[in-house]
Amino acid sequence: MSWTTEVILESELTCPKCQHKKKETMPTDACLWFYECENCKQLLKPLPGDCCVYCSYGTVPCPPIQQNLRCCNGQ
């Protein structure tokens, strides 16, 4: 028997500079390495050890990490 876990595609990103929150739909075929806060224009980049901005600043990690797969940058 195989178990399937539904992948969550929506994550709420929180800007560490101004605390602005925005719900975004995560891509399933690419990583998001940069994200500009629409409020303060801060350019967000993954924190050391994280593969993308969703893993660093989102409420839900990116789809590959949810599936216990490697993310786009090989981590």
Secondary structure, DSSP 8 states (H G I E B T S, - for coil): ---------EEEEE-TTT--EEEEE--SSS----EE-TTT--EE---TT-SSHHHHHSSS--HHHHTT---TT--
